[in-house]
Amino acid sequence: MKRYFVTAIDTDSGKTFASAILCEALHADYWKPIQAGLPRDSDRVKELISNQTTAIHAERYLLNTPASPHAAAKIDNVSISLDHFLLPHTNNNLIVEGAGGCLVPVNDEHFVIDIIKKLNLEVILIADLYLGSINHTLLTVEALKARAIAVKGIIFNGQSNPESERIIMHHSKLALIGKISKEQEVSKQTVSKYAALFRNYFND
């Protein structure tokens, strides 16, 4: 079975779009352990996939405020504990989508990266290309390497920047899973298009 944790270099990186593509490519289940605010990413993934295999698993923490999980939990008077994160039971492939980037705090002691480590999942890193994205991508890669977390590869999302992409790949030494262009509309058809492009990468 293939099980991956989708994290990113910033909050608005396109993780949910990429997660939907990966779910469609692998006919994988989807799980968002922490949802802070609306709309729910689980609902969006469900809207975007076309296959009949993917199951959407309920969030472990469903918080009301669109904020860092540690802050949203404090507002809701909820205590987020690392011990409460257990993979949903499934015999299917699984895509797990994180909240924000991997150093987003979930409480006063732990970050999203600690959830990745606890769940023992390989990472797929989403990098959108903006001014500063080289620094943010390489810092994220360093943080993952420091904790001995395996990275399956990187997906570039948005307007292409060949020189940024080149230098990121050169220094990160990651595999390139694929690129997602800046799309005017995100639909089932868009997701299916990219799923077909990415599918062969996982046929190993």
N, CA and C atoms as an extended XYZ file, in Angstrom:
612
Properties=species:S:1:pos:R:3:atomname:S:1:resname:S:1:resid:I:1 pbc="F F F"
N         0.835       -1.197        0.000 N   MET     1
C         0.000        0.000        0.000 CA  MET     1
C         0.873        1.251        0.000 C   MET     1
N         0.397        2.273       -0.663 N   LYS     2
C         1.109        3.543       -0.723 CA  LYS     2
C         0.420        4.533        0.224 C   LYS     2
N         1.215        5.108        1.129 N   ARG     3
C         0.675        6.056        2.100 CA  ARG     3
C         1.607        7.254        2.189 C   ARG     3
N         1.058        8.441        1.962 N   TYR     4
C         1.880        9.640        1.908 CA  TYR     4
C         1.247       10.766        2.715 C   TYR     4
N         2.113       11.603        3.270 N   PHE     5
C         1.685       12.814        3.962 CA  PHE     5
C         2.011       14.001        3.071 C   PHE     5
N         0.990       14.771        2.717 N   VAL     6
C         1.169       15.940        1.861 CA  VAL     6
C         1.365       17.160        2.743 C   VAL     6
N         2.563       17.743        2.655 N   THR     7
C         2.849       18.985        3.359 CA  THR     7
C         3.355       19.997        2.341 C   THR     7
N         3.621       21.215        2.809 N   ALA     8
C         3.946       22.280        1.868 CA  ALA     8
C         4.869       23.293        2.496 C   ALA     8
N         5.271       24.266        1.675 N   ILE     9
C         6.202       25.289        2.146 CA  ILE     9
C         5.482       26.504        2.702 C   ILE     9
N         4.155       26.583        2.503 N   ASP    10
C         3.378       27.687        3.071 CA  ASP    10
C         1.922       27.266        3.120 C   ASP    10
N         1.065       28.160        3.576 N   THR    11
C        -0.336       27.805        3.814 CA  THR    11
C        -1.136       27.687        2.521 C   THR    11
N        -1.011       28.644        1.624 N   ASP    12
C        -1.810       28.645        0.394 CA  ASP    12
C        -1.027       28.068       -0.772 C   ASP    12
N        -0.547       26.858       -0.583 N   SER    13
C         0.351       26.247       -1.560 CA  SER    13
C        -0.364       25.391       -2.590 C   SER    13
N        -1.625       25.052       -2.335 N   GLY    14
C        -2.349       24.147       -3.226 CA  GLY    14
C        -2.328       22.703       -2.755 C   GLY    14
N        -2.175       22.494       -1.434 N   LYS    15
C        -2.126       21.129       -0.907 CA  LYS    15
C        -3.399       20.350       -1.198 C   LYS    15
N        -4.546       20.985       -1.057 N   THR    16
C        -5.807       20.262       -1.236 CA  THR    16
C        -6.013       19.865       -2.698 C   THR    16
N        -5.709       20.758       -3.618 N   PHE    17
C        -5.761       20.450       -5.046 CA  PHE    17
C        -4.823       19.284       -5.358 C   PHE    17
N        -3.589       19.366       -4.873 N   ALA    18
C        -2.623       18.297       -5.100 CA  ALA    18
C        -3.076       16.989       -4.450 C   ALA    18
N        -3.655       17.079       -3.254 N   SER    19
C        -4.140       15.874       -2.570 CA  SER    19
C        -5.249       15.202       -3.362 C   SER    19
N        -6.141       16.007       -3.930 N   ALA    20
C        -7.206       15.445       -4.763 CA  ALA    20
C        -6.619       14.737       -5.982 C   ALA    20
N        -5.618       15.347       -6.599 N   ILE    21
C        -4.950       14.727       -7.754 CA  ILE    21
C        -4.323       13.399       -7.349 C   ILE    21
N        -3.645       13.375       -6.210 N   LEU    22
C        -3.002       12.151       -5.751 CA  LEU    22
C        -4.025       11.076       -5.397 C   LEU    22
N        -5.129       11.482       -4.771 N   CYS    23
C        -6.195       10.518       -4.475 CA  CYS    23
C        -6.751        9.915       -5.763 C   CYS    23
N        -6.910       10.756       -6.777 N   GLU    24
C        -7.431       10.272       -8.059 CA  GLU    24
C        -6.404        9.386       -8.761 C   GLU    24
N        -5.137        9.777       -8.721 N   ALA    25
C        -4.092        8.997       -9.391 CA  ALA    25
C        -3.931        7.613       -8.776 C   ALA    25
N        -4.036        7.546       -7.452 N   LEU    26
C        -3.806        6.293       -6.726 CA  LEU    26
C        -5.094        5.619       -6.286 C   LEU    26
N        -6.236        6.234       -6.566 N   HIS    27
C        -7.528        5.779       -6.027 CA  HIS    27
C        -7.392        5.583       -4.521 C   HIS    27
N        -6.730        6.547       -3.904 N   ALA    28
C        -6.402        6.466       -2.478 CA  ALA    28
C        -7.481        7.089       -1.610 C   ALA    28
N        -7.553        6.654       -0.354 N   ASP    29
C        -8.387        7.318        0.636 CA  ASP    29
C        -7.754        8.658        1.003 C   ASP    29
N        -8.556        9.512        1.641 N   TYR    30
C        -8.089       10.843        2.031 CA  TYR    30
C        -8.390       11.083        3.502 C   TYR    30
N        -7.414       11.705        4.178 N   TRP    31
C        -7.605       12.055        5.594 CA  TRP    31
C        -6.918       13.375        5.887 C   TRP    31
N        -7.654       14.292        6.482 N   LYS    32
C        -7.112       15.571        6.963 CA  LYS    32
C        -7.191       15.524        8.490 C   LYS    32
N        -6.094       15.245        9.181 N   PRO    33
C        -6.157       15.077       10.637 CA  PRO    33
C        -6.665       16.299       11.383 C   PRO    33
N        -6.252       17.499       10.931 N   ILE    34
C        -6.683       18.739       11.589 CA  ILE    34
C        -7.259       19.680       10.543 C   ILE    34
N        -8.500       20.084       10.754 N   GLN    35
C        -9.138       21.098        9.909 CA  GLN    35
C        -9.449       22.304       10.779 C   GLN    35
N        -8.870       23.436       10.421 N   ALA    36
C        -9.123       24.668       11.172 CA  ALA    36
C        -9.882       25.642       10.279 C   ALA    36
N       -11.159       25.833       10.566 N   GLY    37
C       -11.983       26.751        9.786 CA  GLY    37
C       -12.629       26.100        8.584 C   GLY    37
N       -13.450       26.885        7.900 N   LEU    38
C       -14.184       26.424        6.726 CA  LEU    38
C       -13.674       27.151        5.493 C   LEU    38
N       -13.888       26.574        4.295 N   PRO    39
C       -14.557       25.301        4.009 CA  PRO    39
C       -13.680       24.109        4.376 C   PRO    39
N       -14.313       22.954        4.558 N   ARG    40
C       -13.578       21.748        4.913 CA  ARG    40
C       -12.860       21.202        3.686 C   ARG    40
N       -11.585       20.944        3.827 N   ASP    41
C       -10.819       20.401        2.707 CA  ASP    41
C       -11.311       19.017        2.312 C   ASP    41
N       -11.829       18.266        3.272 N   SER    42
C       -12.388       16.945        2.969 CA  SER    42
C       -13.541       17.056        1.977 C   SER    42
N       -14.389       18.060        2.153 N   ASP    43
C       -15.510       18.261        1.232 CA  ASP    43
C       -15.017       18.635       -0.154 C   ASP    43
N       -13.965       19.454       -0.215 N   ARG    44
C       -13.426       19.874       -1.501 CA  ARG    44
C       -12.819       18.698       -2.254 C   ARG    44
N       -12.078       17.849       -1.568 N   VAL    45
C       -11.504       16.668       -2.221 CA  VAL    45
C       -12.615       15.769       -2.743 C   VAL    45
N       -13.653       15.578       -1.946 N   LYS    46
C       -14.772       14.735       -2.366 CA  LYS    46
C       -15.423       15.276       -3.636 C   LYS    46
N       -15.514       16.593       -3.749 N   GLU    47
C       -16.095       17.221       -4.934 CA  GLU    47
C       -15.232       17.025       -6.186 C   GLU    47
N       -13.924       16.885       -6.001 N   LEU    48
C       -12.992       16.910       -7.126 CA  LEU    48
C       -12.622       15.546       -7.681 C   LEU    48
N       -12.843       14.486       -6.921 N   ILE    49
C       -12.445       13.158       -7.396 CA  ILE    49
C       -13.568       12.509       -8.204 C   ILE    49
N       -13.173       11.628       -9.114 N   SER    50
C       -14.134       10.950       -9.989 CA  SER    50
C       -14.242        9.460       -9.695 C   SER    50
N       -13.221        8.867       -9.087 N   ASN    51
C       -13.246        7.415       -8.867 CA  ASN    51
C       -14.213        7.048       -7.739 C   ASN    51
N       -14.581        5.785       -7.704 N   GLN    52
C       -15.543        5.300       -6.709 CA  GLN    52
C       -14.853        4.562       -5.557 C   GLN    52
N       -13.525        4.578       -5.542 N   THR    53
C       -12.775        3.831       -4.531 CA  THR    53
C       -12.419        4.683       -3.321 C   THR    53
N       -12.082        5.940       -3.562 N   THR    54
C       -11.615        6.824       -2.492 CA  THR    54
C       -12.653        6.982       -1.381 C   THR    54
N       -12.230        6.764       -0.156 N   ALA    55
C       -13.055        7.045        1.026 CA  ALA    55
C       -12.484        8.269        1.727 C   ALA    55
N       -13.363        9.109        2.245 N   ILE    56
C       -12.954       10.302        2.982 CA  ILE    56
C       -13.099       10.013        4.472 C   ILE    56
N       -12.012       10.080        5.190 N   HIS    57
C       -12.032        9.774        6.621 CA  HIS    57
C       -12.211       11.052        7.446 C   HIS    57
N       -12.912       10.925        8.537 N   ALA    58
C       -13.244       12.082        9.372 CA  ALA    58
C       -12.000       12.665       10.025 C   ALA    58
N       -12.004       13.974       10.186 N   GLU    59
C       -10.904       14.670       10.850 CA  GLU    59
C       -10.784       14.226       12.312 C   GLU    59
N        -9.559       14.216       12.809 N   ARG    60
C        -9.378       13.943       14.241 CA  ARG    60
C        -9.740       15.178       15.048 C   ARG    60
N        -9.400       16.359       14.522 N   TYR    61
C        -9.763       17.627       15.156 CA  TYR    61
C       -10.410       18.519       14.109 C   TYR    61
N       -11.634       18.938       14.381 N   LEU    62
C       -12.372       19.843       13.497 CA  LEU    62
C       -12.594       21.140       14.272 C   LEU    62
N       -11.803       22.153       13.937 N   LEU    63
C       -11.787       23.405       14.682 CA  LEU    63
C       -12.512       24.508       13.923 C   LEU    63
N       -12.988       25.492       14.629 N   ASN    64
C       -13.873       26.497       14.031 CA  ASN    64
C       -13.154       27.675       13.376 C   ASN    64
N       -11.980       28.013       13.872 N   THR    65
C       -11.322       29.248       13.439 CA  THR    65
C       -10.248       28.977       12.397 C   THR    65
N       -10.253       29.724       11.272 N   PRO    66
C        -9.189       29.565       10.280 CA  PRO    66
C        -7.901       30.216       10.779 C   PRO    66
N        -7.116       29.427       11.504 N   ALA    67
C        -5.888       29.921       12.128 CA  ALA    67
C        -4.949       28.743       12.324 C   ALA    67
N        -3.752       29.045       12.805 N   SER    68
C        -2.841       27.968       13.170 CA  SER    68
C        -3.559       27.014       14.130 C   SER    68
N        -3.382       25.702       13.975 N   PRO    69
C        -4.112       24.756       14.830 CA  PRO    69
C        -3.973       25.024       16.322 C   PRO    69
N        -2.790       25.438       16.766 N   HIS    70
C        -2.619       25.662       18.205 CA  HIS    70
C        -3.501       26.821       18.674 C   HIS    70
N        -3.643       27.850       17.824 N   ALA    71
C        -4.465       29.006       18.187 CA  ALA    71
C        -5.952       28.689       18.061 C   ALA    71
N        -6.322       27.988       16.971 N   ALA    72
C        -7.735       27.612       16.772 CA  ALA    72
C        -8.206       26.691       17.890 C   ALA    72
N        -7.352       25.781       18.320 N   ALA    73
C        -7.715       24.865       19.406 CA  ALA    73
C        -7.900       25.616       20.714 C   ALA    73
N        -7.056       26.609       20.950 N   LYS    74
C        -7.177       27.400       22.177 CA  LYS    74
C        -8.508       28.141       22.218 C   LYS    74
N        -8.919       28.701       21.067 N   ILE    75
C       -10.210       29.400       20.984 CA  ILE    75
C       -11.362       28.447       21.270 C   ILE    75
N       -11.245       27.211       20.761 N   ASP    76
C       -12.307       26.211       20.940 CA  ASP    76
C       -12.201       25.468       22.266 C   ASP    76
N       -11.194       25.826       23.070 N   ASN    77
C       -10.964       25.147       24.351 CA  ASN    77
C       -10.734       23.646       24.149 C   ASN    77
N        -9.928       23.343       23.140 N   VAL    78
C        -9.583       21.961       22.798 CA  VAL    78
C        -8.091       21.773       23.014 C   VAL    78
N        -7.714       20.616       23.523 N   SER    79
C        -6.316       20.278       23.714 CA  SER    79
C        -5.900       19.261       22.654 C   SER    79
N        -4.978       19.643       21.781 N   ILE    80
C        -4.500       18.731       20.747 CA  ILE    80
C        -3.321       17.940       21.300 C   ILE    80
N        -3.443       16.628       21.250 N   SER    81
C        -2.398       15.742       21.765 CA  SER    81
C        -1.833       14.891       20.640 C   SER    81
N        -0.522       14.775       20.580 N   LEU    82
C         0.126       13.947       19.566 CA  LEU    82
C        -0.319       12.491       19.676 C   LEU    82
N        -0.644       12.047       20.880 N   ASP    83
C        -1.058       10.661       21.097 CA  ASP    83
C        -2.368       10.324       20.399 C   ASP    83
N        -3.156       11.349       20.061 N   HIS    84
C        -4.470       11.112       19.467 CA  HIS    84
C        -4.437       10.911       17.957 C   HIS    84
N        -3.256       11.032       17.340 N   PHE    85
C        -3.170       10.882       15.886 CA  PHE    85
C        -2.817        9.446       15.527 C   PHE    85
N        -3.821        8.731       15.036 N   LEU    86
C        -3.659        7.356       14.579 CA  LEU    86
C        -4.216        7.259       13.166 C   LEU    86
N        -3.514        6.556       12.298 N   LEU    87
C        -3.986        6.421       10.925 CA  LEU    87
C        -5.352        5.748       10.895 C   LEU    87
N        -6.257        6.228       10.041 N   PRO    88
C        -7.553        5.565        9.917 CA  PRO    88
C        -7.381        4.155        9.380 C   PRO    88
N        -8.259        3.263        9.797 N   HIS    89
C        -8.172        1.875        9.331 CA  HIS    89
C        -8.643        1.786        7.885 C   HIS    89
N        -7.781        1.327        7.022 N   THR    90
C        -8.135        1.123        5.617 CA  THR    90
C        -7.151        0.151        4.998 C   THR    90
N        -7.619       -0.604        4.043 N   ASN    91
C        -6.760       -1.487        3.263 CA  ASN    91
C        -6.388       -0.853        1.931 C   ASN    91
N        -6.691        0.428        1.811 N   ASN    92
C        -6.456        1.152        0.566 CA  ASN    92
C        -5.215        2.038        0.689 C   ASN    92
N        -4.756        2.552       -0.448 N   ASN    93
C        -3.755        3.615       -0.414 CA  ASN    93
C        -4.331        4.803        0.355 C   ASN    93
N        -3.455        5.653        0.888 N   LEU    94
C        -3.926        6.743        1.737 CA  LEU    94
C        -3.111        8.009        1.506 C   LEU    94
N        -3.828        9.120        1.339 N   ILE    95
C        -3.223       10.446        1.280 CA  ILE    95
C        -3.653       11.209        2.525 C   ILE    95
N        -2.666       11.683        3.286 N   VAL    96
C        -2.924       12.463        4.495 CA  VAL    96
C        -2.470       13.892        4.220 C   VAL    96
N        -3.366       14.852        4.415 N   GLU    97
C        -3.035       16.252        4.156 CA  GLU    97
C        -2.823       17.002        5.468 C   GLU    97
N        -1.687       17.660        5.565 N   GLY    98
C        -1.375       18.433        6.751 CA  GLY    98
C        -2.043       19.797        6.756 C   GLY    98
N        -1.885       20.489        7.860 N   ALA    99
C        -2.403       21.850        8.004 CA  ALA    99
C        -1.240       22.819        7.838 C   ALA    99
N        -1.310       23.681        6.826 N   GLY   100
C        -0.237       24.631        6.589 CA  GLY   100
C         1.073       23.930        6.261 C   GLY   100
N         2.194       24.525        6.663 N   GLY   101
C         3.504       23.922        6.444 CA  GLY   101
C         3.885       22.998        7.579 C   GLY   101
N         5.047       22.363        7.457 N   CYS   102
C         5.384       21.318        8.422 CA  CYS   102
C         5.829       21.853        9.775 C   CYS   102
N         6.154       23.141        9.880 N   LEU   103
C         6.488       23.713       11.183 CA  LEU   103
C         5.366       24.588       11.739 C   LEU   103
N         4.156       24.331       11.302 N   VAL   104
C         2.984       24.953       11.917 CA  VAL   104
C         2.739       24.276       13.267 C   VAL   104
N         2.592       25.045       14.337 N   PRO   105
C         2.399       24.433       15.658 CA  PRO   105
C         0.984       23.883       15.840 C   PRO   105
N         0.912       22.722       16.485 N   VAL   106
C        -0.396       22.142       16.818 CA  VAL   106
C        -0.695       22.285       18.309 C   VAL   106
N         0.326       22.527       19.085 N   ASN   107
C         0.181       22.871       20.510 CA  ASN   107
C         1.474       23.569       20.923 C   ASN   107
N         1.696       23.751       22.199 N   ASP   108
C         2.876       24.501       22.641 CA  ASP   108
C         4.184       23.712       22.492 C   ASP   108
N         4.085       22.405       22.258 N   GLU   109
C         5.286       21.576       22.161 CA  GLU   109
C         5.525       20.985       20.772 C   GLU   109
N         4.462       20.768       20.012 N   HIS   110
C         4.593       19.981       18.794 CA  HIS   110
C         4.155       20.748       17.545 C   HIS   110
N         4.684       20.274       16.427 N   PHE   111
C         4.392       20.857       15.125 CA  PHE   111
C         3.792       19.780       14.208 C   PHE   111
N         3.321       20.212       13.051 N   VAL   112
C         2.805       19.253       12.069 CA  VAL   112
C         3.862       18.201       11.744 C   VAL   112
N         5.114       18.599       11.679 N   ILE   113
C         6.186       17.650       11.359 CA  ILE   113
C         6.269       16.522       12.384 C   ILE   113
N         5.866       16.797       13.625 N   ASP   114
C         5.861       15.750       14.646 CA  ASP   114
C         4.753       14.734       14.393 C   ASP   114
N         3.650       15.187       13.817 N   ILE   115
C         2.586       14.256       13.419 CA  ILE   115
C         3.093       13.349       12.305 C   ILE   115
N         3.792       13.935       11.336 N   ILE   116
C         4.365       13.133       10.244 CA  ILE   116
C         5.278       12.052       10.803 C   ILE   116
N         6.141       12.454       11.709 N   LYS   117
C         7.091       11.506       12.307 CA  LYS   117
C         6.368       10.406       13.067 C   LYS   117
N         5.352       10.767       13.843 N   LYS   118
C         4.613        9.775       14.620 CA  LYS   118
C         3.907        8.778       13.719 C   LYS   118
N         3.306        9.275       12.637 N   LEU   119
C         2.569        8.396       11.730 CA  LEU   119
C         3.496        7.595       10.817 C   LEU   119
N         4.767        7.974       10.793 N   ASN   120
C         5.780        7.254       10.013 CA  ASN   120
C         5.409        7.196        8.530 C   ASN   120
N         5.087        8.371        7.979 N   LEU   121
C         4.681        8.453        6.578 CA  LEU   121
C         5.754        9.144        5.735 C   LEU   121
N         5.834        8.729        4.485 N   GLU   122
C         6.696        9.391        3.519 CA  GLU   122
C         6.005       10.669        3.057 C   GLU   122
N         6.777       11.712        2.839 N   VAL   123
C         6.225       13.030        2.522 CA  VAL   123
C         6.205       13.285        1.022 C   VAL   123
N         5.142       13.942        0.573 N   ILE   124
C         5.113       14.594       -0.737 CA  ILE   124
C         5.042       16.085       -0.456 C   ILE   124
N         6.025       16.822       -0.968 N   LEU   125
C         6.159       18.241       -0.662 CA  LEU   125
C         5.625       19.090       -1.805 C   LEU   125
N         4.698       19.999       -1.475 N   ILE   126
C         4.133       20.923       -2.450 CA  ILE   126
C         4.839       22.262       -2.318 C   ILE   126
N         5.356       22.752       -3.440 N   ALA   127
C         6.051       24.041       -3.439 CA  ALA   127
C         5.437       24.944       -4.498 C   ALA   127
N         4.805       26.027       -4.055 N   ASP   128
C         4.357       27.043       -5.000 CA  ASP   128
C         5.507       28.038       -5.171 C   ASP   128
N         5.572       28.636       -6.322 N   LEU   129
C         6.770       29.393       -6.710 CA  LEU   129
C         6.511       30.889       -6.629 C   LEU   129
N         6.911       31.485       -5.522 N   TYR   130
C         6.767       32.913       -5.283 CA  TYR   130
C         8.128       33.449       -4.846 C   TYR   130
N         8.262       34.744       -4.741 N   LEU   131
C         9.518       35.323       -4.271 CA  LEU   131
C         9.763       34.883       -2.829 C   LEU   131
N        10.806       34.144       -2.600 N   GLY   132
C        11.079       33.582       -1.281 CA  GLY   132
C        10.866       32.090       -1.215 C   GLY   132
N        10.319       31.503       -2.269 N   SER   133
C         9.983       30.075       -2.214 CA  SER   133
C        11.217       29.176       -2.218 C   SER   133
N        12.316       29.651       -2.798 N   ILE   134
C        13.543       28.838       -2.760 CA  ILE   134
C        13.960       28.631       -1.307 C   ILE   134
N        14.041       29.723       -0.577 N   ASN   135
C        14.413       29.666        0.840 CA  ASN   135
C        13.443       28.795        1.632 C   ASN   135
N        12.167       29.001        1.447 N   HIS   136
C        11.168       28.258        2.215 CA  HIS   136
C        11.185       26.768        1.870 C   HIS   136
N        11.414       26.448        0.603 N   THR   137
C        11.453       25.042        0.204 CA  THR   137
C        12.672       24.346        0.795 C   THR   137
N        13.819       24.968        0.670 N   LEU   138
C        15.040       24.330        1.165 CA  LEU   138
C        15.060       24.241        2.689 C   LEU   138
N        14.487       25.227        3.375 N   LEU   139
C        14.365       25.128        4.828 CA  LEU   139
C        13.445       23.971        5.226 C   LEU   139
N        12.361       23.797        4.494 N   THR   140
C        11.442       22.682        4.767 CA  THR   140
C        12.145       21.347        4.556 C   THR   140
N        12.893       21.240        3.472 N   VAL   141
C        13.639       20.011        3.199 CA  VAL   141
C        14.642       19.738        4.314 C   VAL   141
N        15.337       20.779        4.776 N   GLU   142
C        16.297       20.609        5.867 CA  GLU   142
C        15.605       20.120        7.139 C   GLU   142
N        14.445       20.672        7.439 N   ALA   143
C        13.713       20.255        8.641 CA  ALA   143
C        13.299       18.785        8.549 C   ALA   143
N        12.854       18.362        7.385 N   LEU   144
C        12.454       16.961        7.192 CA  LEU   144
C        13.663       16.036        7.309 C   LEU   144
N        14.766       16.422        6.689 N   LYS   145
C        15.982       15.597        6.754 CA  LYS   145
C        16.499       15.496        8.180 C   LYS   145
N        16.405       16.588        8.934 N   ALA   146
C        16.907       16.599       10.310 CA  ALA   146
C        16.171       15.597       11.188 C   ALA   146
N        14.934       15.300       10.821 N   ARG   147
C        14.131       14.340       11.595 CA  ARG   147
C        14.075       12.974       10.917 C   ARG   147
N        14.914       12.777        9.917 N   ALA   148
C        15.005       11.493        9.204 CA  ALA   148
C        13.659       11.073        8.616 C   ALA   148
N        12.922       12.059        8.089 N   ILE   149
C        11.640       11.785        7.438 CA  ILE   149
C        11.875       11.637        5.936 C   ILE   149
N        11.443       10.525        5.385 N   ALA   150
C        11.631       10.258        3.962 CA  ALA   150
C        10.717       11.152        3.127 C   ALA   150
N        11.214       11.594        1.989 N   VAL   151
C        10.435       12.427        1.071 CA  VAL   151
C        10.330       11.705       -0.267 C   VAL   151
N         9.107       11.414       -0.678 N   LYS   152
C         8.882       10.739       -1.955 CA  LYS   152
C         9.283       11.641       -3.116 C   LYS   152
N         8.956       12.923       -3.005 N   GLY   153
C         9.300       13.858       -4.069 CA  GLY   153
C         8.587       15.177       -3.889 C   GLY   153
N         8.781       16.036       -4.862 N   ILE   154
C         8.233       17.387       -4.810 CA  ILE   154
C         7.282       17.611       -5.980 C   ILE   154
N         6.233       18.388       -5.734 N   ILE   155
C         5.317       18.847       -6.779 CA  ILE   155
C         5.371       20.367       -6.790 C   ILE   155
N         5.719       20.939       -7.930 N   PHE   156
C         5.670       22.393       -8.087 CA  PHE   156
C         4.263       22.790       -8.512 C   PHE   156
N         3.760       23.847       -7.895 N   ASN   157
C         2.387       24.275       -8.161 CA  ASN   157
C         2.348       25.755       -8.519 C   ASN   157
N         1.644       26.082       -9.588 N   GLY   158
C         1.448       27.478       -9.955 CA  GLY   158
C         2.296       27.903      -11.137 C   GLY   158
N         2.427       29.215      -11.292 N   GLN   159
C         3.180       29.778      -12.406 CA  GLN   159
C         4.621       29.267      -12.397 C   GLN   159
N         5.050       28.693      -13.505 N   SER   160
C         6.377       28.112      -13.584 CA  SER   160
C         7.468       29.177      -13.456 C   SER   160
N         8.539       28.796      -12.768 N   ASN   161
C         9.742       29.622      -12.663 CA  ASN   161
C        10.930       28.674      -12.825 C   ASN   161
N        11.373       28.473      -14.068 N   PRO   162
C        12.382       27.439      -14.338 CA  PRO   162
C        13.656       27.564      -13.509 C   PRO   162
N        14.139       28.780      -13.276 N   GLU   163
C        15.381       28.915      -12.527 CA  GLU   163
C        15.178       28.573      -11.056 C   GLU   163
N        14.040       28.976      -10.481 N   SER   164
C        13.747       28.580       -9.096 CA  SER   164
C        13.606       27.067       -8.985 C   SER   164
N        12.903       26.470       -9.939 N   GLU   165
C        12.725       25.020       -9.935 CA  GLU   165
C        14.080       24.309      -10.040 C   GLU   165
N        14.937       24.803      -10.925 N   ARG   166
C        16.236       24.165      -11.136 CA  ARG   166
C        17.079       24.188       -9.860 C   ARG   166
N        17.155       25.351       -9.228 N   ILE   167
C        18.028       25.461       -8.062 CA  ILE   167
C        17.462       24.696       -6.869 C   ILE   167
N        16.148       24.631       -6.755 N   ILE   168
C        15.529       23.828       -5.687 CA  ILE   168
C        15.848       22.350       -5.887 C   ILE   168
N        15.694       21.871       -7.117 N   MET   169
C        15.982       20.461       -7.380 CA  MET   169
C        17.463       20.158       -7.184 C   MET   169
N        18.318       21.097       -7.575 N   HIS   170
C        19.770       20.907       -7.452 CA  HIS   170
C        20.184       20.747       -5.986 C   HIS   170
N        19.651       21.590       -5.120 N   HIS   171
C        20.086       21.565       -3.718 CA  HIS   171
C        19.298       20.569       -2.868 C   HIS   171
N        18.033       20.358       -3.186 N   SER   172
C        17.217       19.453       -2.362 CA  SER   172
C        17.508       17.989       -2.652 C   SER   172
N        17.928       17.692       -3.882 N   LYS   173
C        18.172       16.313       -4.329 CA  LYS   173
C        16.899       15.462       -4.305 C   LYS   173
N        15.752       16.126       -4.341 N   LEU   174
C        14.484       15.401       -4.351 CA  LEU   174
C        14.122       14.968       -5.758 C   LEU   174
N        13.252       13.970       -5.838 N   ALA   175
C        12.684       13.577       -7.122 CA  ALA   175
C        11.536       14.523       -7.469 C   ALA   175
N        11.355       14.773       -8.751 N   LEU   176
C        10.248       15.605       -9.205 CA  LEU   176
C         9.074       14.712       -9.591 C   LEU   176
N         7.988       14.823       -8.833 N   ILE   177
C         6.784       14.051       -9.145 CA  ILE   177
C         6.058       14.669      -10.324 C   ILE   177
N         5.971       15.988      -10.356 N   GLY   178
C         5.296       16.665      -11.464 CA  GLY   178
C         5.084       18.134      -11.175 C   GLY   178
N         4.464       18.790      -12.130 N   LYS   179
C         4.178       20.216      -12.020 CA  LYS   179
C         2.691       20.453      -12.279 C   LYS   179
N         2.116       21.336      -11.480 N   ILE   180
C         0.731       21.761      -11.655 CA  ILE   180
C         0.756       23.214      -12.111 C   ILE   180
N         0.176       23.472      -13.262 N   SER   181
C         0.167       24.834      -13.797 CA  SER   181
C        -0.883       25.687      -13.090 C   SER   181
N        -0.789       26.991      -13.276 N   LYS   182
C        -1.810       27.897      -12.737 CA  LYS   182
C        -3.081       27.697      -13.556 C   LYS   182
N        -4.122       27.171      -12.944 N   GLU   183
C        -5.361       26.823      -13.635 CA  GLU   183
C        -6.429       27.878      -13.374 C   GLU   183
N        -7.153       28.235      -14.431 N   GLN   184
C        -8.255       29.180      -14.284 CA  GLN   184
C        -9.425       28.563      -13.533 C   GLN   184
N        -9.585       27.266      -13.691 N   GLU   185
C       -10.697       26.557      -13.034 CA  GLU   185
C       -10.192       25.221      -12.516 C   GLU   185
N       -10.563       24.889      -11.298 N   VAL   186
C       -10.228       23.593      -10.713 CA  VAL   186
C       -11.505       22.766      -10.671 C   VAL   186
N       -11.506       21.658      -11.388 N   SER   187
C       -12.696       20.827      -11.519 CA  SER   187
C       -12.292       19.354      -11.513 C   SER   187
N       -13.289       18.471      -11.586 N   LYS   188
C       -12.998       17.043      -11.700 CA  LYS   188
C       -12.160       16.750      -12.930 C   LYS   188
N       -12.449       17.455      -13.999 N   GLN   189
C       -11.713       17.248      -15.243 CA  GLN   189
C       -10.247       17.662      -15.085 C   GLN   189
N       -10.019       18.780      -14.401 N   THR   190
C        -8.650       19.244      -14.152 CA  THR   190
C        -7.892       18.228      -13.314 C   THR   190
N        -8.530       17.739      -12.252 N   VAL   191
C        -7.909       16.756      -11.379 CA  VAL   191
C        -7.593       15.478      -12.149 C   VAL   191
N        -8.526       15.017      -12.964 N   SER   192
C        -8.310       13.795      -13.751 CA  SER   192
C        -7.149       13.958      -14.722 C   SER   192
N        -7.019       15.162      -15.300 N   LYS   193
C        -5.924       15.427      -16.236 CA  LYS   193
C        -4.574       15.250      -15.561 C   LYS   193
N        -4.413       15.851      -14.388 N   TYR   194
C        -3.134       15.737      -13.691 CA  TYR   194
C        -2.929       14.347      -13.108 C   TYR   194
N        -4.003       13.697      -12.666 N   ALA   195
C        -3.894       12.337      -12.130 CA  ALA   195
C        -3.306       11.401      -13.180 C   ALA   195
N        -3.735       11.553      -14.412 N   ALA   196
C        -3.209       10.724      -15.493 CA  ALA   196
C        -1.719       10.984      -15.718 C   ALA   196
N        -1.305       12.239      -15.557 N   LEU   197
C         0.108       12.591      -15.741 CA  LEU   197
C         0.977       12.061      -14.601 C   LEU   197
N         0.453       12.104      -13.379 N   PHE   198
C         1.242       11.730      -12.212 CA  PHE   198
C         1.236       10.224      -11.950 C   PHE   198
N         0.253        9.518      -12.467 N   ARG   199
C         0.037        8.110      -12.086 CA  ARG   199
C         1.257        7.245      -12.335 C   ARG   199
N         1.911        7.427      -13.477 N   ASN   200
C         3.057        6.572      -13.819 CA  ASN   200
C         4.203        6.710      -12.831 C   ASN   200
N         4.305        7.868      -12.184 N   TYR   201
C         5.392        8.068      -11.220 CA  TYR   201
C         5.305        7.076      -10.067 C   TYR   201
N         4.096        6.652       -9.744 N   PHE   202
C         3.894        5.794       -8.562 CA  PHE   202
C         3.808        4.307       -8.925 C   PHE   202
N         4.019        3.965      -10.170 N   ASN   203
C         3.934        2.579      -10.599 CA  ASN   203
C         5.270        1.865      -10.413 C   ASN   203
N         5.809        1.960       -9.206 N   ASP   204
C         7.077        1.287       -8.926 CA  ASP   204
C         6.888        0.242       -7.831 C   ASP   204
